[in-house]
């Protein structure tokens, strides 16, 4: 999905958060090296609940740079085919979880 299509249904606050998450991801040594696909907004999927986040994180085998968010929390995979997630709350990267 293209950025233009995604933002049609998003609040300005969410758009600004996603832009911050992209900056943070691009400054992360592992995420910035993502290939196939490279890290961008395209793989950032909104989840509607914590249960949905947990379900996605439990699936495993995600590409490096895959991102999910729920409200102001974002999870970006740091390992190709793995499950090491950078956790961002608002605009602060504060944890890495497996």
MMTF fields as JSON, N, C-alpha, C and O atoms, coordinates in Angstrom:
{
  "mmtfVersion": "1.0.0",
  "mmtfProducer": "UNKNOWN",
  "numBonds": 391,
  "numAtoms": 392,
  "numGroups": 98,
  "numChains": 1,
  "numModels": 1,
  "chainsPerModel": [1],
  "groupsPerChain": [98],
  "chainIdList": ["A"],
  "bondAtomList": [4, 2, 8, 6, 12, 10, 16, 14, 20, 18, 24, 22, 28, 26, 32, 30, 36, 34, 40, 38, 44, 42, 48, 46, 52, 50, 56, 54, 60, 58, 64, 62, 68, 66, 72, 70, 76, 74, 80, 78, 84, 82, 88, 86, 92, 90, 96, 94, 100, 98, 104, 102, 108, 106, 112, 110, 116, 114, 120, 118, 124, 122, 128, 126, 132, 130, 136, 134, 140, 138, 144, 142, 148, 146, 152, 150, 156, 154, 160, 158, 164, 162, 168, 166, 172, 170, 176, 174, 180, 178, 184, 182, 188, 186, 192, 190, 196, 194, 200, 198, 204, 202, 208, 206, 212, 210, 216, 214, 220, 218, 224, 222, 228, 226, 232, 230, 236, 234, 240, 238, 244, 242, 248, 246, 252, 250, 256, 254, 260, 258, 264, 262, 268, 266, 272, 270, 276, 274, 280, 278, 284, 282, 288, 286, 292, 290, 296, 294, 300, 298, 304, 302, 308, 306, 312, 310, 316, 314, 320, 318, 324, 322, 328, 326, 332, 330, 336, 334, 340, 338, 344, 342, 348, 346, 352, 350, 356, 354, 360, 358, 364, 362, 368, 366, 372, 370, 376, 374, 380, 378, 384, 382, 388, 386],
  "bondOrderList": [1, 1, 1, 1, 1, 1, 1, 1, 1, 1, 1, 1, 1, 1, 1, 1, 1, 1, 1, 1, 1, 1, 1, 1, 1, 1, 1, 1, 1, 1, 1, 1, 1, 1, 1, 1, 1, 1, 1, 1, 1, 1, 1, 1, 1, 1, 1, 1, 1, 1, 1, 1, 1, 1, 1, 1, 1, 1, 1, 1, 1, 1, 1, 1, 1, 1, 1, 1, 1, 1, 1, 1, 1, 1, 1, 1, 1, 1, 1, 1, 1, 1, 1, 1, 1, 1, 1, 1, 1, 1, 1, 1, 1, 1, 1, 1, 1],
  "groupList": [{"groupName": "UNK", "atomNameList": ["N", "CA", "C", "O"], "elementList": ["N", "C", "C", "O"], "formalChargeList": [0, 0, 0, 0], "bondAtomList": [1, 0, 2, 1, 3, 2], "bondOrderList": [1, 1, 2], "singleLetterCode": "X", "chemCompType": "L-PEPTIDE LINKING"}],
  "groupTypeList": [0, 0, 0, 0, 0, 0, 0, 0, 0, 0, 0, 0, 0, 0, 0, 0, 0, 0, 0, 0, 0, 0, 0, 0, 0, 0, 0, 0, 0, 0, 0, 0, 0, 0, 0, 0, 0, 0, 0, 0, 0, 0, 0, 0, 0, 0, 0, 0, 0, 0, 0, 0, 0, 0, 0, 0, 0, 0, 0, 0, 0, 0, 0, 0, 0, 0, 0, 0, 0, 0, 0, 0, 0, 0, 0, 0, 0, 0, 0, 0, 0, 0, 0, 0, 0, 0, 0, 0, 0, 0, 0, 0, 0, 0, 0, 0, 0, 0],
  "groupIdList": [1, 2, 3, 4, 5, 6, 7, 8, 9, 10, 11, 12, 13, 14, 15, 16, 17, 18, 19, 20, 21, 22, 23, 24, 25, 26, 27, 28, 29, 30, 31, 32, 33, 34, 35, 36, 37, 38, 39, 40, 41, 42, 43, 44, 45, 46, 47, 48, 49, 50, 51, 52, 53, 54, 55, 56, 57, 58, 59, 60, 61, 62, 63, 64, 65, 66, 67, 68, 69, 70, 71, 72, 73, 74, 75, 76, 77, 78, 79, 80, 81, 82, 83, 84, 85, 86, 87, 88, 89, 90, 91, 92, 93, 94, 95, 96, 97, 98],
  "secStructList": [7, 7, 2, 2, 2, 2, 2, 6, 6, 7, 7, 2, 2, 2, 2, 2, 2, 2, 2, 2, 2, 2, 2, 2, 2, 2, 6, 1, 6, 6, 4, 4, 4, 7, 7, 1, 1, 7, 1, 1, 1, 6, 6, 3, 3, 3, 7, 1, 1, 2, 2, 2, 2, 2, 2, 2, 2, 2, 2, 7, 7, 5, 7, 6, 6, 7, 3, 3, 3, 3, 6, 6, 3, 3, 3, 3, 3, 7, 1, 6, 6, 5, 7, 7, 3, 3, 3, 3, 3, 6, 6, 3, 3, 3, 3, 3, 3, 7],
  "xCoordList": [0.842, 0.0, 0.891, 1.913, 0.5, 1.272, 0.973, -0.121, 1.986, 1.861, 0.623, -0.111, 0.384, -0.755, -2.081, -3.001, -2.179, -3.403, -3.57, -4.685, -2.451, -2.507, -2.966, -3.757, -2.478, -2.732, -4.14, -4.55, -4.881, -6.239, -7.111, -7.979, -6.9, -7.737, -7.028, -7.512, -5.889, -5.108, -5.214, -5.389, -5.099, -5.055, -3.672, -2.714, -3.575, -2.284, -1.326, -0.133, -1.818, -0.981, -0.358, 0.832, -1.159, -0.65, 0.375, 1.411, 0.109, 1.052, 2.383, 3.441, 2.338, 3.568, 4.315, 5.544, 3.581, 4.219, 4.921, 6.059, 4.263, 4.859, 6.122, 7.113, 6.098, 7.302, 8.444, 9.597, 8.125, 9.143, 9.668, 10.872, 8.786, 9.195, 10.121, 11.07, 9.845, 10.715, 12.097, 13.104, 12.16, 13.458, 14.211, 15.401, 13.513, 14.143, 14.627, 15.75, 13.802, 14.184, 15.394, 16.272, 15.441, 16.569, 17.86, 18.942, 17.769, 18.956, 19.39, 20.416, 18.619, 18.958, 19.862, 19.515, 21.016, 22.013, 21.474, 21.832, 20.634, 20.116, 18.966, 18.913, 18.058, 16.897, 17.316, 16.769, 18.276, 18.716, 19.348, 19.432, 19.795, 20.394, 19.364, 19.731, 18.096, 17.044, 17.078, 17.214, 16.952, 16.867, 15.713, 15.349, 15.165, 14.148, 12.988, 12.798, 12.225, 12.318, 13.14, 13.422, 13.512, 14.205, 13.191, 11.99, 13.685, 12.788, 12.152, 12.84, 10.835, 10.081, 8.726, 8.488, 7.872, 6.54, 5.682, 4.782, 5.928, 5.043, 4.756, 3.612, 5.746, 5.396, 4.836, 4.719, 4.492, 4.006, 2.495, 1.733, 2.065, 0.656, 0.043, 0.633, -1.149, -1.859, -2.55, -3.169, -2.437, -3.162, -4.27, -4.115, -5.354, -6.524, -6.576, -7.422, -5.666, -5.675, -4.311, -3.49, -4.085, -2.869, -2.852, -1.79, -4.018, -4.099, -3.601, -2.918, -3.942, -3.484, -1.964, -1.304, -1.41, 0.053, 0.704, 1.644, 0.205, 0.78, 0.674, 1.615, -0.448, -0.63, 0.413, 1.016, 0.623, 1.602, 3.019, 3.797, 3.355, 4.7, 4.959, 6.095, 3.939, 4.088, 4.194, 4.602, 3.838, 3.892, 5.328, 5.579, 6.26, 7.666, 7.971, 7.079, 9.258, 9.784, 9.434, 9.097, 9.512, 9.255, 10.536, 11.635, 10.394, 11.573, 12.069, 11.312, 13.351, 13.949, 13.242, 13.059, 12.85, 12.176, 10.66, 9.994, 10.093, 8.635, 8.184, 8.787, 7.14, 6.685, 5.186, 4.405, 4.808, 3.408, 3.242, 4.175, 2.065, 1.824, 0.415, -0.517, 0.305, -0.978, -0.949, -0.123, -1.848, -1.898, -0.536, -0.097, 0.152, 1.448, 2.63, 3.735, 2.404, 3.474, 3.784, 2.881, 5.077, 5.505, 6.53, 7.387, 6.439, 7.352, 7.967, 7.248, 9.305, 9.994, 10.98, 11.829, 10.863, 11.753, 13.171, 13.381, 14.143, 15.55, 16.37, 17.568, 15.76, 16.496, 15.747, 14.556, 16.426, 15.777, 15.383, 16.222, 14.097, 13.587, 13.523, 13.322, 13.691, 13.764, 12.658, 11.609, 12.919, 11.911, 12.568, 12.348, 13.35, 13.954, 13.384, 13.687, 12.566, 11.763, 12.22, 12.378, 12.427, 12.655, 11.281, 10.36, 11.14, 9.867, 9.997, 10.929, 9.048, 9.033, 7.702, 6.64, 7.774, 6.554, 6.618, 7.547, 5.638, 5.667, 6.845, 6.895, 7.788, 8.975, 10.258, 11.344, 10.118, 11.274, 11.418, 10.531, 12.559, 12.873, 13.404, 14.42, 12.718, 13.102, 13.413, 13.871, 13.187, 13.389, 13.573, 13.175, 14.174, 14.293, 13.787, 14.277, 12.819, 12.231, 12.348, 12.412, 12.373, 12.39, 11.07, 10.865],
  "yCoordList": [-1.174, 0.0, 1.242, 1.287, 2.22, 3.451, 4.364, 4.346, 5.167, 6.131, 7.003, 7.234, 7.486, 8.377, 7.69, 8.321, 6.408, 5.655, 5.418, 5.447, 5.183, 4.901, 6.116, 5.98, 7.297, 8.477, 9.026, 9.861, 8.586, 9.092, 8.887, 9.714, 7.805, 7.496, 7.688, 7.21, 8.38, 8.558, 9.987, 10.948, 10.076, 11.408, 12.006, 11.286, 13.302, 13.993, 13.479, 13.341, 13.196, 12.669, 11.325, 11.103, 10.432, 9.126, 9.28, 8.616, 10.127, 10.366, 10.86, 10.396, 11.794, 12.323, 11.257, 11.206, 10.407, 9.3, 8.349, 7.947, 7.994, 7.078, 7.687, 6.984, 8.962, 9.628, 9.547, 9.342, 9.708, 9.582, 8.154, 7.946, 7.175, 5.773, 5.435, 4.668, 6.005, 5.783, 6.361, 5.722, 7.561, 8.164, 7.286, 7.021, 6.846, 6.002, 4.702, 4.27, 4.076, 2.84, 3.014, 2.153, 4.115, 4.363, 4.669, 4.564, 5.043, 5.277, 4.03, 4.046, 2.96, 1.69, 0.906, 0.698, 0.471, -0.176, -1.405, -1.636, -2.195, -3.415, -3.123, -3.667, -2.275, -1.961, -1.199, -1.431, -0.297, 0.49, -0.381, 0.034, -1.589, -2.505, -3.443, -4.36, -3.218, -4.081, -4.069, -3.021, -5.257, -5.438, -6.392, -7.216, -6.266, -7.211, -7.393, -8.512, -6.41, -5.034, -4.155, -4.521, -2.997, -2.041, -1.432, -1.431, -0.915, -0.348, 0.929, 1.836, 0.983, 2.162, 2.125, 1.287, 3.001, 3.056, 1.879, 1.471, 1.332, 0.323, -0.866, -1.319, -1.4, -2.561, -2.22, -3.111, -0.974, -0.572, -0.785, -0.027, -1.819, -2.19, -1.803, -2.02, -1.227, -0.881, -2.114, -2.883, -2.29, -3.332, -2.66, -1.528, -3.343, -2.77, -3.099, -2.57, -3.983, -4.367, -4.929, -5.254, -5.038, -5.677, -7.146, -7.707, -7.769, -9.172, -9.369, -10.35, -8.44, -8.529, -8.354, -9.047, -7.429, -7.257, -8.571, -9.048, -9.145, -10.391, -11.509, -12.283, -11.601, -12.623, -12.463, -13.446, -11.249, -11.006, -11.313, -11.933, -10.88, -11.125, -12.612, -13.059, -13.38, -14.826, -15.594, -16.755, -14.971, -15.663, -15.986, -17.048, -15.106, -15.339, -15.263, -15.099, -15.385, -15.373, -14.114, -14.188, -12.966, -11.691, -11.169, -11.479, -10.385, -9.782, -8.627, -8.028, -8.334, -7.207, -5.927, -5.699, -5.104, -3.849, -3.926, -2.897, -5.128, -5.244, -4.501, -4.649, -3.712, -2.9, -3.052, -3.168, -3.047, -3.054, -1.972, -1.668, -1.394, -0.422, -0.545, -0.984, -0.137, -0.051, 1.237, 1.41, 2.127, 3.448, 4.118, 4.379, 4.408, 5.094, 4.155, 4.614, 2.85, 1.862, 1.291, 0.966, 1.177, 0.61, -0.487, -0.345, -1.575, -2.703, -2.9, -3.116, -2.826, -2.992, -4.149, -4.148, -5.129, -6.286, -5.878, -5.152, -6.356, -6.005, -7.149, -6.979, -8.316, -9.492, -10.107, -10.397, -10.309, -10.92, -12.359, -13.177, -12.653, -13.987, -14.294, -15.444, -13.288, -13.507, -12.841, -12.494, -12.674, -12.07, -11.26, -11.525, -10.301, -9.359, -7.99, -7.437, -7.459, -6.289, -5.05, -5.08, -3.963, -2.664, -2.141, -2.123, -1.716, -1.197, 0.308, 0.8, 1.029, 2.484, 2.912, 2.439, 3.797, 4.392, 5.868, 6.558, 6.352, 7.746, 7.938, 7.341, 8.769, 8.982, 8.547, 9.043, 7.605, 7.136, 5.621, 4.858, 5.202, 3.776, 3.39, 3.92, 2.467, 2.206, 0.761, 0.482, -0.168, -1.573, -2.391, -1.986, -3.531, -4.529, -5.832, -6.257, -6.467, -7.688, -8.839, -8.633, -10.04, -11.253, -11.978, -13.027],
  "zCoordList": [0.0, 0.0, 0.0, 0.685, -0.754, -0.851, 0.335, 0.9, 0.695, 1.789, 1.61, 2.571, 0.403, 0.145, 0.461, 0.981, 0.151, 0.436, 1.935, 2.455, 2.626, 4.054, 4.858, 5.792, 4.502, 5.329, 5.191, 5.997, 4.208, 4.023, 5.252, 5.533, 5.987, 7.133, 8.465, 9.491, 8.47, 9.693, 10.22, 9.472, 11.532, 12.143, 11.927, 11.647, 12.057, 11.946, 13.002, 12.733, 14.19, 15.274, 14.885, 15.108, 14.304, 13.884, 12.767, 12.791, 11.806, 10.71, 11.261, 10.836, 12.198, 12.789, 13.587, 13.553, 14.305, 15.029, 14.068, 14.311, 13.001, 12.028, 11.43, 11.233, 11.147, 10.632, 11.644, 11.266, 12.928, 13.977, 14.049, 14.201, 13.943, 13.993, 12.826, 12.984, 11.664, 10.509, 10.782, 10.477, 11.353, 11.695, 12.694, 12.526, 13.722, 14.743, 14.116, 14.38, 13.294, 12.633, 11.735, 11.693, 11.024, 10.124, 10.872, 10.294, 12.141, 12.965, 13.737, 14.418, 13.634, 14.284, 13.341, 12.179, 13.831, 12.982, 12.267, 11.112, 12.905, 12.293, 11.341, 10.238, 11.763, 10.929, 9.677, 8.599, 9.81, 8.653, 7.571, 6.416, 7.934, 6.963, 6.325, 5.591, 6.601, 6.055, 4.526, 3.895, 3.959, 2.508, 2.231, 3.07, 1.076, 0.607, 1.572, 2.048, 1.885, 1.386, 2.325, 3.466, 1.814, 2.675, 3.641, 3.373, 4.766, 5.774, 5.243, 4.775, 5.322, 4.901, 5.591, 6.46, 5.215, 5.808, 5.358, 6.091, 4.194, 3.626, 4.534, 4.574, 5.271, 6.091, 7.472, 8.314, 7.727, 9.049, 9.111, 8.511, 9.838, 9.908, 11.249, 12.307, 11.18, 12.404, 12.963, 12.227, 14.271, 14.984, 15.793, 16.251, 15.959, 16.647, 18.129, 18.85, 18.605, 20.016, 20.399, 19.54, 21.727, 22.209, 21.818, 21.549, 21.786, 21.399, 19.976, 19.684, 19.092, 17.704, 17.616, 16.842, 18.408, 18.456, 18.9, 18.264, 19.981, 20.516, 19.484, 19.316, 18.798, 17.765, 16.656, 16.225, 16.203, 15.137, 15.613, 14.889, 16.831, 17.344, 17.525, 17.371, 17.846, 18.028, 16.712, 16.709, 15.608, 14.317, 13.917, 13.347, 14.199, 13.871, 12.393, 11.561, 12.082, 10.715, 9.934, 8.753, 10.584, 9.917, 9.282, 9.741, 8.235, 7.612, 8.478, 9.241, 8.34, 9.046, 8.6, 7.404, 9.551, 9.244, 9.265, 9.156, 9.403, 9.505, 10.748, 11.811, 10.631, 11.758, 11.976, 11.031, 13.258, 13.671, 14.717, 15.46, 14.775, 15.835, 16.385, 15.711, 17.633, 18.312, 19.112, 20.008, 18.784, 19.403, 19.277, 18.158, 20.387, 20.289, 20.534, 20.822, 20.42, 20.544, 19.157, 18.386, 18.861, 17.598, 17.867, 18.74, 17.116, 17.212, 15.831, 14.855, 15.745, 14.462, 14.598, 15.489, 13.715, 13.758, 13.377, 12.406, 14.158, 13.956, 13.366, 13.142, 13.105, 12.645, 11.473, 11.585, 10.353, 9.202, 9.524, 9.901, 9.369, 9.659, 11.138, 11.529, 11.953, 13.394, 14.16, 13.618, 15.428, 16.297, 17.407, 18.589, 17.037, 17.98, 17.618, 16.561, 18.502, 18.174, 18.944, 20.164, 18.204, 18.823, 19.226, 18.41, 20.474, 20.965, 21.135, 21.773, 20.553, 20.62, 21.223, 20.818, 22.18, 22.74, 22.436, 22.855, 21.712, 21.269, 20.333, 19.258, 20.739, 19.91, 20.62, 20.32, 21.572, 22.327, 22.175, 22.555, 21.609, 21.552, 22.922, 23.372, 23.587, 24.972, 25.299, 26.407, 24.39, 24.748, 23.485, 22.393, 23.658, 22.614, 23.222, 24.268, 22.583, 23.133, 22.137, 20.925, 22.674, 21.842, 21.998, 21.387]
}
